[in-house]
Amino acid sequence: MEDHFSRLNQYRCMWVLVFFDLPTETRMERKVAARFRKNLLNDGFGMFQFSIYMRFCASRENADVHTKRTKLALPKKGKVGILQITDKQFGMIELFQGQKEVETEQPVQQLELF
């Protein structure tokens, strides 16, 4: 039987990152871009940078679910990239605010109900 620690290890847990560059010239384009961002937030993504949102997932299967949801909400115009990486890979990121290195945030334990 699989124990709790092997289920939530750094190689099984995933991060889904969504990068986007959407047009915002017209009122309708701004509305479409805002709706896309709202869909990401409603699906548990958080803003990493202005056009980069990320979500922690307990497994590759869970990451696939959120990737599929994001694909269903893709706008007709603009560029969107979706990247899945392991928690171990994400842990190797080097973050800077100005020239000062900052710690990466640890994921919040999420309770998922099916």
C-alpha positions in Angstrom: 0.0 0.0 0.0 1.3 3.4 -1.0 2.0 5.7 2.0 1.3 9.4 2.3 4.9 10.4 1.7 5.4 8.5 -1.5 2.2 9.9 -2.8 3.3 13.5 -2.2 7.0 13.4 -3.1 8.9 16.0 -5.1 8.9 13.9 -8.3 5.2 13.0 -8.3 3.8 16.4 -7.3 3.6 18.8 -10.3 3.3 22.5 -11.0 1.3 23.7 -14.0 2.4 27.1 -15.3 0.3 29.0 -17.8 2.1 31.8 -19.8 0.0 34.1 -21.9 0.2 37.2 -24.1 -3.4 38.3 -25.0 -4.5 41.3 -27.0 -6.1 44.1 -25.0 -6.5 46.8 -27.6 -10.3 46.8 -27.7 -12.9 46.6 -25.0 -13.9 43.1 -26.1 -10.3 41.9 -26.1 -9.8 43.2 -22.5 -13.0 41.4 -21.5 -11.8 38.1 -23.1 -8.4 38.4 -21.4 -10.0 39.2 -18.0 -12.3 36.2 -18.4 -9.3 33.9 -19.2 -7.5 35.2 -16.0 -10.7 34.7 -14.0 -11.0 31.1 -15.2 -7.4 30.4 -14.1 -8.1 31.9 -10.7 -11.3 30.0 -10.3 -9.4 26.8 -11.1 -7.0 27.3 -8.3 -4.2 29.0 -10.2 -2.3 31.9 -8.6 -0.5 34.8 -10.2 3.3 34.3 -10.4 3.9 37.4 -12.6 1.4 39.5 -14.6 1.0 37.0 -17.4 2.2 33.9 -15.7 -0.1 31.8 -13.5 0.7 28.6 -11.6 -1.0 25.8 -9.7 0.4 23.1 -7.5 -1.0 19.6 -8.2 -0.5 16.5 -6.1 0.0 14.2 -9.1 0.6 14.2 -12.9 -3.0 13.1 -13.4 -4.3 16.1 -11.4 -2.0 18.4 -13.5 -3.5 16.9 -16.6 -7.0 17.7 -15.4 -6.1 21.4 -14.9 -4.2 21.5 -18.2 -7.3 20.3 -20.0 -9.5 22.8 -18.3 -7.2 25.6 -19.3 -7.2 24.4 -22.9 -11.0 24.5 -22.9 -10.9 28.2 -21.9 -8.3 29.3 -24.5 -9.1 32.6 -26.1 -9.3 32.7 -29.9 -6.5 35.3 -30.2 -3.2 35.7 -28.4 -0.5 33.3 -27.3 -0.8 30.8 -24.4 1.8 28.3 -23.2 1.2 25.6 -20.7 4.1 23.9 -18.9 4.1 21.0 -16.4 7.1 20.5 -14.2 7.8 18.4 -11.1 7.9 20.0 -7.7 11.6 19.0 -7.6 12.3 21.0 -10.8 10.3 24.0 -9.5 12.3 23.9 -6.3 15.4 24.6 -8.3 14.1 28.0 -9.6 16.1 31.0 -8.7 13.9 34.0 -7.9 15.1 37.6 -7.6 13.3 40.8 -6.6 15.5 43.5 -8.0 19.0 42.1 -7.4 18.0 40.4 -4.1 17.4 36.6 -4.2 14.1 35.6 -2.5 12.9 32.2 -1.2 10.4 30.2 -3.3 7.0 29.8 -1.7 6.1 26.4 -0.4 2.8 25.0 -1.8 -0.2 25.1 0.5 -1.7 21.7 1.2 -4.9 21.5 -0.7 -7.8 19.2 0.1 -9.4 17.8 -3.0 -12.8 16.3 -2.9 -14.0 14.1 -5.7 
